[in-house]
Amino acid sequence: MFNKVPAVLLSFPRRLLSVSRACRLLGRMEPALVRCVPGEPKLTISFSLAGSQKHMLRDQDEPLGKVLSRIACNFTKGKAKKTKRNAEQQPAETSELAVVKLFLDSSEVEHTVVNSEAWRDGAVLQVGDVKYFVTRNAPTFTTAEMPISLLAGFPVCAKLEVEFGDLHDCEFVWFKEKVPNISAQASGDAAAEHIAWTEVGDTRVYVPSNQDIGCRLKLRCTPIDGRRSGQPIELVSTGAVEAGPGMCTFDTRHAYTAKQVDWPSVRVVSYNILADIYAQTELSKTVLYPYCAPYALQLDYRQNLIKKELAGYHADVVCLQEVDKGVFLDSLTPALDAFGLDGVFKVKEKQHEGLATFYRRTKFKLLSRHDITLSVALTSDPIHGELLEKVSANTSLKERIVKRSTSLQVSVLEDLSQAGRKVCVANTHLYWHPQGGNVRLVQMGVALRHLSHVINEVAPGAPLIFCGDFNSSPTSGVLQLVTKTVVPQQHADWSSSGPEESCTMELLSTFPPLLSACGPLAYTNYVGGFQGCLDYIFIQPESMQVEQVIPLPSHEEVTTYTALPSVAHPSDHIALVCDLHWKPCDLLVKHTTGMDIREA
């Protein structure tokens, strides 16, 4: 997915190059970098001594004199080694220890001062005749990775992590490879050293054009901390920019989301992006998606499409399902961070995929998280005791429910435009099995009870936005519970998995009727063997109203390549996108009924 920088590039000795502007102004001095973090027992001192790189790990509370003595010994030994002609030859006389001192504001630092206090930013270390300018905690990139797959028309964003700096203040310069002729390009590494680069951009994200096809990209990044800047690093893509797929299913949708919505509107996206661990199975390749070109199922390719699609929606809240842990960390987080979104992740137990919720940091602040695994909550949280008692009447059904690792991600956000105004954003992916309607009903009962508890305890009066892949059709018990507030004991879903796992109970919602914000849809999932509506964005109509539902791709677009996913669409699901208007009256605390479960 990403081309990682060799470890040697980002190892601590590399930080010797990461000097401040002040250090560079003192051009005659060598750099000495000190990393000293409060709370850590050790500090590190890195510099070039007698022609070799030194990386010293010392106690923070150690007296300065000890480390200066060690530097003097190392310097003397280094000089002595240079005088040897062979292993048997000894120096003619013992070399005297070099004079090693540390100065701060032109005054020598006492040898009794502990390291954490002595090695200050701007200090000067003298070793013999050589002087070093000390930079303490210089801004430095600790992670720097370039994406492997580059497509014309699709955003490219490197994964970067900076220590002692702010990534949003860093400087970025993009270049594209300028190849004089094909023979030079084919002649190998020797010719590559002489390839010229043309500057093409100066923002964190670069979108290659068709003119960049066939060229590699280079990014020069400079870490910054206020007025201090570290040494730039350069990342070069391993491959060249390739042609994109042309028109994608989401391109026409972006015409409706060309800019962000203004307060008090909120744009919400819910999207099952198809986890790579499922896309790459033999079942997926040969049975579920045999019509999809193999390269279009590759994660690197699909991530290009997903990032462009999400960026183009300019959403305020994005709830994603089937998110591989690596995708969240290495791809989505860097890209969406560059587009103004912060995110949190809830991994599904026993698997490497889960739920991700992103929110626009200029509009919202994350106050708290209340994620649960539904089966664990059912069996351990007393608020679900009554439901557990009824489920336990059928051992087979209980065992099936308890085995599920289905999760609920709950984030309480505060509106930055109005202090105290909160919203509860929930995200889930319910059990998938076609005959698991009874399992999904119990899961939804647990989810609603938990959400009601969170809102009452943490954010009274906060409206609920409930997104996800519910694996439930509009006629299912889950939809009836959410939109009608009650599922009777005779509903077919209670016996969906056969008589041995059937149960009879009446289930009431803890909320008044919720509204499906995107309305009735023909389908949100379209594969070769199934088409149906499985995804929803539920809201409380007394707190929010729908301003705009972004139209789904036309049926012709969806079926251009038979079904989904395809070269023009990265998932087997279609993203739901809508603009919601936050009503002022939502500050009033609303009454929610308790869930009542009655055995027939």
C-alpha positions as CSV (number, residue, x, y, z in Angstrom):
1,M,0.0,0.0,0.0
2,F,2.8,2.4,0.9
3,N,6.5,2.5,0.0
4,K,8.3,2.7,3.3
5,V,11.4,4.8,3.7
6,P,14.4,2.6,4.6
7,A,14.8,2.4,8.3
8,V,18.3,3.9,8.2
9,L,16.7,7.1,6.8
10,L,14.5,7.6,9.9
11,S,16.8,6.2,12.6
12,F,17.9,8.6,15.2
13,P,21.4,9.3,13.8
14,R,19.6,10.7,10.8
15,R,18.4,13.4,13.1
16,L,21.8,14.9,12.9
17,L,20.6,16.5,9.7
18,S,17.5,17.8,11.4
19,V,18.9,21.1,12.6
20,S,17.1,24.4,13.3
21,R,17.3,27.5,11.1
22,A,19.4,29.1,13.8
23,C,21.9,26.2,13.5
24,R,22.1,26.6,9.8
25,L,22.9,30.3,10.2
26,L,25.9,29.2,12.3
27,G,27.3,27.5,9.2
28,R,30.7,26.7,10.8
29,M,29.3,24.7,13.6
30,E,28.5,21.0,13.4
31,P,25.0,19.9,14.6
32,A,24.5,18.0,17.8
33,L,21.0,16.7,18.4
34,V,19.5,16.0,21.8
35,R,16.3,14.2,22.3
36,C,15.1,14.7,25.9
37,V,11.4,14.0,26.7
38,P,10.1,14.7,30.2
39,G,9.1,11.5,32.0
40,E,11.6,9.3,30.1
41,P,14.6,8.1,32.0
42,K,17.1,8.5,29.2
43,L,18.1,11.2,26.7
44,T,20.0,10.7,23.5
45,I,22.8,12.8,22.1
46,S,23.8,12.4,18.4
47,F,26.6,14.0,16.6
48,S,29.6,13.2,14.3
49,L,32.8,12.6,16.1
50,A,36.2,11.9,14.5
51,G,34.5,10.9,11.3
52,S,31.9,8.6,12.7
53,Q,28.3,9.0,13.9
54,K,27.9,8.9,17.7
55,H,24.6,8.0,19.3
56,M,24.8,8.3,23.1
57,L,22.0,7.1,25.4
58,R,22.5,8.6,28.9
59,D,20.5,9.0,32.0
60,Q,18.7,12.3,32.3
61,D,19.7,12.6,35.9
62,E,23.4,11.8,35.3
63,P,25.9,14.7,36.0
64,L,27.1,16.4,32.8
65,G,30.7,15.7,33.7
66,K,30.3,11.9,33.1
67,V,29.0,12.3,29.6
68,L,31.7,14.9,28.7
69,S,34.4,12.5,29.9
70,R,33.0,9.7,27.8
71,I,33.0,12.0,24.7
72,A,36.6,12.9,25.4
73,C,37.6,9.3,25.7
74,N,35.7,8.4,22.5
75,F,37.4,11.3,20.7
76,T,40.9,10.3,21.8
77,K,40.3,6.6,20.9
78,G,39.1,7.7,17.5
79,K,42.2,9.7,16.8
80,A,44.4,6.8,18.0
81,K,42.8,4.3,15.7
82,K,43.6,6.5,12.7
83,T,47.3,6.3,13.5
84,K,47.5,2.5,13.5
85,R,48.8,0.9,10.3
86,N,47.9,-2.6,11.3
87,A,46.5,-4.7,14.2
88,E,50.0,-5.1,15.9
89,Q,51.1,-1.5,15.5
90,Q,50.7,0.6,18.7
91,P,50.6,4.4,19.1
92,A,54.0,5.8,19.9
93,E,52.7,7.6,23.0
94,T,49.4,7.8,24.9
95,S,47.3,10.6,23.5
96,E,46.0,13.3,25.9
97,L,42.3,13.5,26.4
98,A,40.7,16.2,24.4
99,V,39.2,19.3,26.0
100,V,35.4,18.8,26.0
101,K,33.1,21.5,27.4
102,L,29.5,22.6,27.1
103,F,28.6,26.3,27.0
104,L,25.2,28.0,27.4
105,D,25.0,31.8,26.8
106,S,28.8,31.9,26.5
107,S,29.2,30.5,30.0
108,E,30.6,27.0,30.7
109,V,28.0,24.7,32.2
110,E,29.1,23.2,35.5
111,H,29.9,19.4,35.4
112,T,27.5,18.8,38.3
113,V,24.4,19.9,36.4
114,V,22.3,16.9,35.4
115,N,22.0,16.1,31.7
116,S,18.3,17.1,31.4
117,E,19.1,20.6,32.5
118,A,22.5,20.9,30.9
119,W,21.7,20.1,27.3
120,R,19.6,23.1,26.4
121,D,18.5,24.3,23.0
122,G,21.1,26.7,21.7
123,A,24.0,25.4,23.8
124,V,27.4,24.9,22.2
125,L,29.4,21.7,22.7
126,Q,33.2,22.0,22.2
127,V,35.3,18.9,21.5
128,G,38.9,19.9,21.0
129,D,38.8,22.5,18.2
130,V,35.4,21.4,16.9
131,K,32.2,23.2,18.0
132,Y,28.7,21.8,17.8
133,F,25.4,23.7,18.0
134,V,23.0,21.9,20.2
135,T,19.4,21.5,19.1
136,R,17.1,20.0,21.6
137,N,14.0,18.1,20.4
138,A,14.3,19.2,16.8
139,P,11.2,18.6,14.7
140,T,11.8,15.3,12.9
141,F,9.8,12.9,10.8
142,T,9.6,9.5,12.5
143,T,7.4,8.0,9.7
144,A,7.5,8.8,6.0
145,E,5.9,6.6,3.4
146,M,4.8,7.2,-0.2
147,P,1.9,5.3,-1.6
148,I,2.8,2.5,-4.1
149,S,-0.1,3.0,-6.5
150,L,-0.4,6.3,-8.2
151,L,-3.3,7.1,-10.6
152,A,-3.8,10.2,-12.7
153,G,-6.7,12.2,-11.3
154,F,-6.5,10.6,-7.8
155,P,-5.1,12.3,-4.7
156,V,-1.6,11.3,-3.5
157,C,-0.9,11.8,0.2
158,A,2.2,10.4,2.0
159,K,1.9,8.9,5.4
160,L,3.9,11.2,7.7
161,E,4.4,11.4,11.4
162,V,6.4,14.2,13.0
163,E,7.9,14.4,16.5
164,F,8.4,17.8,18.1
165,G,6.4,19.5,15.3
166,D,3.0,20.0,13.8
167,L,2.3,18.1,10.7
168,H,-0.2,20.7,9.6
169,D,2.5,23.4,9.7
170,C,5.1,21.4,7.7
171,E,6.2,22.4,4.2
172,F,5.6,20.2,1.2
173,V,7.0,20.4,-2.4
174,W,6.1,17.9,-5.1
175,F,8.1,17.1,-8.1
176,K,7.6,14.9,-11.1
177,E,10.3,13.1,-13.0
178,K,11.5,14.6,-16.2
179,V,12.8,11.9,-18.4
180,P,14.8,13.2,-21.5
181,N,14.1,10.1,-23.5
182,I,13.1,6.5,-23.3
183,S,16.6,5.2,-23.7
184,A,17.8,7.2,-20.7
185,Q,15.0,5.8,-18.6
186,A,15.8,2.3,-19.6
187,S,19.5,2.5,-19.0
188,G,19.2,1.9,-15.3
189,D,20.2,3.5,-12.1
190,A,23.2,5.3,-13.5
191,A,21.0,7.3,-15.8
192,A,18.4,7.7,-13.1
193,E,20.8,9.7,-10.9
194,H,20.9,12.4,-13.6
195,I,17.1,12.6,-14.2
196,A,15.8,16.1,-13.6
197,W,12.7,16.9,-11.5
198,T,10.1,19.5,-12.2
199,E,8.2,21.2,-9.3
200,V,4.5,20.6,-9.7
201,G,2.9,21.4,-6.3
202,D,3.4,22.8,-2.8
203,T,0.5,21.4,-0.8
204,R,0.2,18.3,1.4
205,V,-1.9,16.5,-1.2
206,Y,-1.0,16.3,-4.9
207,V,-3.4,15.1,-7.7
208,P,-1.4,13.9,-10.7
209,S,-2.7,14.9,-14.1
210,N,-2.6,13.0,-17.3
211,Q,0.6,14.8,-18.2
212,D,2.2,13.0,-15.2
213,I,1.5,9.6,-16.6
214,G,4.7,7.6,-16.9
215,C,6.6,9.8,-14.4
216,R,7.6,9.1,-10.9
217,L,6.8,11.6,-8.1
218,K,9.0,13.0,-5.5
219,L,8.0,14.8,-2.3
220,R,10.2,17.0,-0.2
221,C,8.9,17.5,3.3
222,T,10.2,19.9,5.9
223,P,9.2,19.3,9.5
224,I,8.3,22.5,11.4
225,D,7.8,23.5,15.0
226,G,6.9,27.2,15.2
227,R,9.9,29.1,14.0
228,R,12.2,26.0,14.0
229,S,12.4,23.6,11.1
230,G,14.2,20.3,10.7
231,Q,16.1,18.9,7.8
232,P,13.8,18.1,4.8
233,I,13.5,14.5,3.7
234,E,12.7,13.3,0.2
235,L,10.4,10.5,-0.8
236,V,10.5,9.1,-4.3
237,S,7.7,6.8,-5.6
238,T,8.8,3.3,-6.6
239,G,6.4,3.3,-9.6
240,A,5.2,5.9,-12.1
241,V,1.8,7.5,-12.3
242,E,-0.6,5.3,-14.2
243,A,-3.7,6.2,-16.1
244,G,-6.9,6.3,-14.0
245,P,-10.1,4.3,-14.8
246,G,-11.9,7.3,-16.3
247,M,-15.4,8.1,-15.1
248,C,-16.1,6.6,-11.7
249,T,-19.5,6.0,-10.1
250,F,-19.0,8.8,-7.6
251,D,-17.9,11.5,-10.0
252,T,-21.4,12.8,-10.8
253,R,-22.2,12.6,-7.0
254,H,-19.4,15.0,-6.3
255,A,-21.2,17.7,-8.2
256,Y,-23.7,17.8,-5.3
257,T,-20.9,18.0,-2.7
258,A,-18.4,20.4,-4.3
259,K,-18.1,22.4,-1.0
260,Q,-18.7,22.0,2.7
261,V,-22.0,22.8,4.2
262,D,-22.4,25.7,6.6
263,W,-23.6,25.6,10.2
264,P,-26.1,24.4,11.4
265,S,-26.0,21.8,8.6
266,V,-24.0,18.6,8.9
267,R,-23.0,16.3,6.0
268,V,-22.9,12.7,6.9
269,V,-21.5,9.7,5.0
270,S,-22.0,6.0,5.8
271,Y,-20.0,3.5,3.7
272,N,-19.0,-0.1,3.8
273,I,-15.7,0.1,1.9
274,L,-15.1,-3.7,1.6
275,A,-12.3,-5.0,3.7
276,D,-9.3,-6.4,1.9
277,I,-9.3,-9.6,4.0
278,Y,-12.7,-10.3,2.3
279,A,-11.9,-9.0,-1.2
280,Q,-8.9,-11.3,-1.6
281,T,-10.4,-14.6,-0.7
282,E,-10.9,-17.3,-3.3
283,L,-14.7,-17.1,-2.7
284,S,-14.6,-13.4,-3.5
285,K,-12.5,-13.8,-6.7
286,T,-14.3,-16.8,-8.1
287,V,-17.9,-16.7,-6.7
288,L,-18.8,-13.3,-5.3
289,Y,-17.0,-11.0,-7.7
290,P,-15.9,-13.1,-10.7
291,Y,-16.8,-10.2,-13.0
292,C,-14.4,-7.8,-11.4
293,A,-11.0,-7.4,-13.0
294,P,-8.4,-8.9,-10.6
295,Y,-6.3,-5.7,-10.4
296,A,-9.4,-3.7,-9.4
297,L,-9.8,-5.9,-6.3
298,Q,-6.2,-5.1,-5.2
299,L,-6.1,-2.9,-2.1
300,D,-3.7,-0.4,-3.5
301,Y,-5.9,0.2,-6.5
302,R,-9.1,0.4,-4.5
303,Q,-7.6,2.8,-1.9
304,N,-7.0,5.4,-4.7
305,L,-10.7,5.3,-5.5
306,I,-11.9,5.3,-1.8
307,K,-9.8,8.3,-0.9
308,K,-10.9,10.3,-3.9
309,E,-14.5,9.4,-3.3
310,L,-14.4,10.4,0.4
311,A,-12.5,13.6,-0.2
312,G,-15.0,14.7,-2.8
313,Y,-17.9,14.5,-0.4
314,H,-16.5,17.2,1.9
315,A,-18.3,15.5,4.7
316,D,-18.4,16.5,8.4
317,V,-19.0,13.0,9.7
318,V,-17.9,9.8,8.0
319,C,-18.8,6.4,9.3
320,L,-17.0,3.5,7.6
321,Q,-17.4,-0.3,8.0
322,E,-15.1,-3.1,7.0
323,V,-12.0,-1.0,7.5
324,D,-8.8,-3.0,7.6
325,K,-6.6,-1.9,10.6
326,G,-3.7,-1.3,8.2
327,V,-5.9,0.7,5.9
328,F,-7.1,2.9,8.8
329,L,-3.5,3.6,10.0
330,D,-1.6,3.8,6.8
331,S,-4.0,5.1,4.2
332,L,-7.3,6.6,5.4
333,T,-5.9,8.5,8.4
334,P,-3.1,10.3,6.5
335,A,-5.4,11.1,3.6
336,L,-8.4,12.3,5.6
337,D,-6.3,14.1,8.0
338,A,-4.9,16.1,5.1
339,F,-8.6,16.9,4.1
340,G,-9.4,18.2,7.6
341,L,-10.8,15.0,9.3
342,D,-9.7,13.3,12.5
343,G,-10.7,9.7,13.1
344,V,-11.1,6.9,15.6
345,F,-11.1,3.1,15.0
346,K,-12.8,0.2,16.7
347,V,-11.4,-3.2,15.6
348,K,-13.7,-6.2,15.5
349,E,-12.5,-8.8,17.9
350,K,-10.9,-11.9,16.3
351,Q,-10.5,-10.1,13.0
352,H,-8.3,-7.4,11.5
353,E,-11.1,-5.1,10.3
354,G,-13.5,-2.9,12.1
355,L,-15.3,0.4,12.3
356,A,-13.9,3.9,11.7
357,T,-15.6,7.2,12.4
358,F,-14.1,10.5,11.1
359,Y,-15.2,14.0,12.0
360,R,-14.2,17.5,10.7
361,R,-12.0,19.0,13.3
362,T,-12.9,22.6,12.5
363,K,-16.6,21.7,13.4
364,F,-16.4,19.1,16.1
365,K,-14.3,18.0,19.1
366,L,-14.3,14.4,20.3
367,L,-15.5,14.4,23.9
368,S,-15.7,10.7,24.7
369,R,-15.9,7.2,23.2
370,H,-18.2,4.4,24.3
371,D,-17.4,1.5,22.0
372,I,-18.6,-2.0,22.8
373,T,-18.7,-5.5,21.5
374,L,-22.4,-6.3,21.4
375,S,-22.1,-9.9,22.7
376,V,-19.8,-8.9,25.5
377,A,-22.1,-6.0,26.6
378,L,-25.1,-8.4,26.5
379,T,-23.5,-10.9,28.8
380,S,-21.7,-8.5,31.2
381,D,-23.6,-5.1,31.4
382,P,-26.5,-5.2,33.9
383,I,-28.5,-2.8,31.7
384,H,-29.1,-5.7,29.3
385,G,-30.0,-8.2,32.1
386,E,-33.6,-8.6,31.1
387,L,-32.8,-9.2,27.4
388,L,-30.1,-11.7,28.4
389,E,-32.5,-13.6,30.5
390,K,-35.0,-14.0,27.7
391,V,-32.2,-14.9,25.2
392,S,-30.8,-17.5,27.6
393,A,-34.1,-19.4,27.4
394,N,-32.7,-20.8,24.0
395,T,-29.2,-22.1,24.5
396,S,-28.6,-22.5,20.8
397,L,-29.5,-19.0,20.0
398,K,-27.5,-17.6,22.9
399,E,-24.4,-19.5,21.8
400,R,-24.8,-18.2,18.3
401,I,-25.1,-14.6,19.5
402,V,-22.2,-14.8,21.9
403,K,-19.9,-16.1,19.2
404,R,-20.4,-13.0,17.2
405,S,-17.8,-10.2,17.4
406,T,-20.1,-7.5,16.1
407,S,-19.1,-4.1,17.5
408,L,-20.8,-0.8,18.1
409,Q,-18.7,2.4,17.8
410,V,-20.1,5.3,19.8
411,S,-18.5,8.8,19.6
412,V,-19.9,11.9,21.5
413,L,-18.9,15.0,19.6
414,E,-19.2,18.6,20.6
415,D,-20.2,21.3,18.2
416,L,-17.3,23.9,18.2
417,S,-19.6,26.6,16.9
418,Q,-21.8,26.4,20.0
419,A,-20.4,25.3,23.4
420,G,-22.3,22.5,25.0
421,R,-24.0,21.4,21.9
422,K,-23.4,17.7,21.5
423,V,-24.2,14.9,19.1
424,C,-23.9,11.1,19.5
425,V,-22.6,9.4,16.4
426,A,-23.0,5.6,16.3
427,N,-21.5,3.2,13.7
428,T,-22.1,-0.5,13.4
429,H,-22.0,-3.5,11.0
430,L,-24.5,-6.1,12.1
431,Y,-24.3,-9.9,11.6
432,W,-24.2,-10.7,7.9
433,H,-25.9,-14.2,7.6
434,P,-29.1,-14.2,5.5
435,Q,-30.8,-16.4,8.2
436,G,-29.5,-14.3,11.1
437,G,-32.5,-12.0,11.5
438,N,-33.0,-13.0,15.1
439,V,-29.3,-12.4,15.9
440,R,-29.5,-9.0,14.4
441,L,-32.7,-8.2,16.4
442,V,-30.9,-8.9,19.6
443,Q,-27.8,-7.0,18.5
444,M,-30.0,-4.0,17.7
445,G,-31.7,-4.3,21.0
446,V,-28.4,-4.1,22.8
447,A,-27.2,-1.3,20.6
448,L,-30.2,0.9,21.2
449,R,-30.2,0.3,25.0
450,H,-26.5,1.2,25.1
451,L,-26.9,4.3,23.0
452,S,-29.8,5.4,25.2
453,H,-27.7,4.9,28.3
454,V,-24.7,6.8,26.9
455,I,-26.8,9.8,25.9
456,N,-28.6,10.0,29.2
457,E,-25.4,9.6,31.2
458,V,-22.9,11.6,29.1
459,A,-24.8,13.9,26.8
460,P,-28.4,14.5,27.8
461,G,-30.5,15.9,25.0
462,A,-27.8,15.1,22.3
463,P,-29.4,13.9,19.0
464,L,-28.4,10.5,17.6
465,I,-26.9,9.9,14.2
466,F,-26.8,6.1,13.7
467,C,-24.9,4.9,10.7
468,G,-24.0,1.5,9.4
469,D,-24.3,-1.6,7.4
470,F,-27.2,-3.2,9.2
471,N,-27.5,-6.2,6.8
472,S,-31.2,-5.7,7.1
473,S,-33.9,-5.1,4.4
474,P,-36.6,-2.5,4.8
475,T,-39.1,-5.2,5.8
476,S,-36.8,-6.7,8.4
477,G,-37.4,-6.8,12.1
478,V,-34.4,-4.5,12.7
479,L,-36.0,-1.8,10.5
480,Q,-39.3,-2.3,12.3
481,L,-37.6,-1.9,15.7
482,V,-35.8,1.3,14.7
483,T,-38.6,3.0,12.7
484,K,-41.7,1.6,14.4
485,T,-40.2,1.1,17.9
486,V,-41.6,-2.4,18.4
487,V,-41.1,-5.9,17.1
488,P,-43.9,-8.3,18.0
489,Q,-43.3,-11.8,19.1
490,Q,-44.7,-13.3,15.9
491,H,-42.3,-11.4,13.6
492,A,-40.7,-13.9,11.1
493,D,-37.2,-12.8,12.1
494,W,-37.5,-14.5,15.5
495,S,-37.4,-17.9,13.7
496,S,-35.2,-16.9,10.8
497,S,-32.5,-19.5,11.6
498,G,-34.9,-22.4,12.1
499,P,-37.0,-23.8,15.0
500,E,-34.0,-24.8,17.1
501,E,-32.9,-21.2,17.4
502,S,-36.3,-19.5,17.5
503,C,-37.6,-17.3,20.3
504,T,-40.7,-15.5,21.2
505,M,-40.5,-12.0,22.7
506,E,-41.7,-8.6,22.1
507,L,-38.9,-6.0,21.8
508,L,-39.3,-2.3,22.3
509,S,-36.9,0.4,21.2
510,T,-35.4,2.8,23.8
511,F,-35.9,5.7,21.3
512,P,-39.0,7.2,19.6
513,P,-39.2,6.3,15.9
514,L,-36.0,7.0,14.1
515,L,-36.0,8.2,10.4
516,S,-34.0,6.7,7.6
517,A,-32.4,9.9,6.4
518,C,-31.8,8.7,2.8
519,G,-35.3,7.3,2.4
520,P,-36.3,4.1,0.6
521,L,-33.7,2.9,-1.8
522,A,-33.7,0.2,-4.3
523,Y,-30.3,-1.1,-3.2
524,T,-27.1,-0.1,-1.4
525,N,-25.4,-3.4,-2.2
526,Y,-25.2,-4.7,-5.7
527,V,-23.2,-7.9,-6.5
528,G,-23.7,-10.5,-9.1
529,G,-26.0,-12.7,-6.9
530,F,-27.7,-10.1,-4.7
531,Q,-29.1,-6.6,-4.9
532,G,-30.7,-5.0,-1.9
533,C,-30.8,-2.1,0.6
534,L,-28.7,-2.9,3.7
535,D,-27.2,0.4,4.7
536,Y,-28.8,3.3,6.5
537,I,-28.3,6.6,8.3
538,F,-30.9,6.9,11.1
539,I,-31.7,10.2,12.7
540,Q,-34.1,11.6,15.3
541,P,-36.6,13.7,13.3
542,E,-37.4,15.9,16.2
543,S,-33.7,16.9,16.4
544,M,-32.6,16.9,12.8
545,Q,-34.2,17.2,9.4
546,V,-32.9,16.1,6.0
547,E,-31.9,19.0,3.7
548,Q,-30.4,17.0,0.9
549,V,-29.8,13.3,-0.1
550,I,-27.0,12.9,-2.5
551,P,-28.4,10.8,-5.4
552,L,-26.9,7.3,-5.7
553,P,-25.2,6.4,-9.0
554,S,-27.6,5.6,-11.8
555,H,-28.4,1.9,-12.5
556,E,-26.5,2.3,-15.8
557,E,-23.4,3.4,-13.9
558,V,-23.7,0.6,-11.4
559,T,-24.0,-2.0,-14.0
560,T,-21.5,-0.6,-16.5
561,Y,-19.1,-3.4,-15.4
562,T,-21.8,-5.9,-14.6
563,A,-21.9,-5.2,-10.8
564,L,-19.9,-4.0,-7.8
565,P,-17.0,-3.7,-7.1
566,S,-15.5,-2.7,-10.4
567,V,-12.7,-0.7,-12.0
568,A,-14.8,2.4,-11.4
569,H,-16.2,1.5,-7.9
570,P,-14.1,0.3,-5.0
571,S,-16.7,-1.6,-2.9
572,D,-19.7,-3.9,-3.3
573,H,-21.6,-1.2,-1.3
574,I,-22.6,2.3,-2.3
575,A,-21.9,5.2,0.1
576,L,-24.9,7.0,1.6
577,V,-24.5,10.8,1.8
578,C,-26.9,13.3,3.1
579,D,-27.0,16.8,4.5
580,L,-28.8,17.2,7.8
581,H,-30.1,20.4,9.5
582,W,-29.5,20.5,13.2
583,K,-32.6,22.0,14.8
584,P,-32.0,24.5,17.6
585,C,-34.6,22.7,19.9
586,D,-32.3,19.8,20.3
587,L,-30.8,21.4,23.4
588,L,-33.9,20.4,25.3
589,V,-33.5,17.1,27.2
590,K,-35.8,14.6,25.6
591,H,-37.6,11.7,27.3
592,T,-36.7,8.2,26.1
593,T,-38.7,5.1,27.0
594,G,-37.2,2.1,28.6
595,M,-37.0,-1.2,26.6
596,D,-39.5,-3.7,27.6
597,I,-39.2,-7.4,26.7
598,R,-42.2,-9.5,27.4
599,E,-42.3,-13.2,26.8
600,A,-45.4,-14.5,25.0
